[in-house]
Amino acid sequence: MRINCYTVLKGFTLIVVSLLLLGGSLSAKNLIKNGEFDDGLNFWTNGWINTGGGASVTFAVNSDGLLSGQNCWEMNIENGGCVMKCKF
């Protein structure tokens, strides 16, 4: 039986791709701290909300509207602060 370069290259490529996929899944980690709000609102901030126009928002951890974990982040916009106009 004769093995050609194409067969060797195909086998090598299969091994490399398998190792990359396996290695990527073994080293995966959560890049967002407290992403499922298991630790309340720690590591989350409301500093990105501009309250200059009178906007007010309250935040809470809620366990009713679940997606993947036991908690979710509830944002209640009590006052939008300004009228937004969007053109599409």
Number of C-alpha atoms within 10 A of each C-alpha: 3 4 7 8 8 9 11 11 11 10 11 12 12 11 11 11 11 12 11 11 10 11 11 11 9 9 7 8 8 7 7 9 11 14 17 18 19 13 12 15 16 11 11 13 9 9 7 6 10 11 13 9 11 10 14 15 13 10 13 13 17 15 14 10 12 12 10 8 12 14 20 21 18 14 12 11 12 10 12 13 14 10 7 6 5 5 3 2
